[in-house]
């Protein structure tokens, strides 16, 4: 089982970061995935050490982060994590890829295509900060990460996780153009629910199946050899949840 969320910790007014991190401690998780904007507002190392480390930092040893626009590579993100801007690894039968959506350069896309071609895993999950599709009214869709989606779709990837919009949303499997695609489509989850604050949802986009804009929490995924189960777990006091299952291509 893995857990994921983004938009987490800040110098003041982020008491929910402690509550969401309580969902991670002593759970026996294989990994914790952060979906960017892990530490506000500038992602300095001092802020990471003062605010992130006592909360989500309690599971730092199993955390596999992605950077956000508030903590891009080169900020305290790089010093705190000691990781490159993008990288990949395997968990069980799954191949996982962390990407830097601050700079979806041609070099990064070329690396992604090469990484996907080298993987023999049946199931693939990628995660980064800025969502390709979103019903959120604060940021919404982000076409700049379209090349990520194109490469993942061509390789038969299964799941994408994002943050940036401070809410939760689950989409049905989609093609790169946002069309419903039950055969080869990628299921996208937005889980910008780590503790910073909440952003509203506007009119639901096509293929948006579930959304919530008032609950902090984490998305848990149980990774099986040929599929996955998901469950959104709310922090203390939250009433929203979401769960279901999907199969790998």
Secondary structure, DSSP 8 states (H G I E B T S, - for coil): -EEEE-S-B-SSS-THHHHHHHTTTTS--SEEEEES--B-SS--HHHIIIIITTTGGGGGGGEEEE--SSS-TTSHHHHHH---SSEEEEETTEEEEE--GGG--HHHHHHHHHHHHH---SEEEEE-SS-SS--BSSS---GGGHHHHHHHHHTT--EEEE-SSSSEEEE--B-TTS-B-TTT-BEEEEE--SSS----B-S--TTEEEEESS--EEEEEEEETTEEEEEEEE-TT----EEEEEE--
